[in-house]
Amino acid sequence: MSTVAKTKTAKKKKGRPKIPDYLVYEILDNKKIYYRDYKKVLSGELPLEAVMGSSDLQAWLIFLISSFLSKNLDLKKYMVL
């Protein structure tokens, strides 16, 4: 009596590549919404920081610095950005 060994071959999935969770902006109704230009981050064209927005603390600090500078500078000569 001879036995035949069946070998299982691994099938390669041809679907979409898995996108990391750090590129997910929000989840609505179990659907992931990604940052704009997330594909450029995956391909290496842009760094992660280029597509992510500022946090509340960063926005508040930027507001404080810009308001401080606009009070102490001659706005006819300089522009605070």
Backbone hydrogen bonds, N-H to C=O, Kabsch-Sander energy under -0.5 kcal/mol:
donor,donor_aa,acceptor,acceptor_aa,energy
5,A,3,T,-0.6
6,K,4,V,-0.6
7,T,5,A,-0.6
9,T,7,T,-0.5
23,L,20,P,-1.5
24,V,21,D,-1.7
25,Y,23,L,-0.6
25,Y,33,I,-2.9
26,E,33,I,-1.7
28,L,31,K,-2.4
31,K,28,L,-1.6
33,I,26,E,-3.0
34,Y,32,K,-0.5
35,Y,23,L,-2.0
38,Y,35,Y,-1.3
40,K,37,D,-0.5
41,V,37,D,-1.1
42,L,38,Y,-2.0
43,S,39,K,-1.9
44,G,40,K,-0.8
45,E,40,K,-1.8
46,L,40,K,-1.3
50,A,47,P,-1.2
51,V,47,P,-0.5
51,V,48,L,-1.2
52,M,48,L,-1.2
59,A,55,S,-2.4
60,W,56,D,-2.3
61,L,57,L,-2.5
62,I,58,Q,-2.3
63,F,59,A,-2.1
64,L,60,W,-2.3
65,I,61,L,-2.4
66,S,62,I,-2.5
67,S,63,F,-2.4
68,F,64,L,-2.2
69,L,65,I,-2.5
70,S,66,S,-2.2
71,K,67,S,-1.3
72,N,68,F,-1.3
73,L,69,L,-1.0
75,L,73,L,-1.0
77,K,74,D,-1.4
78,Y,74,D,-2.4
81,L,79,M,-0.6
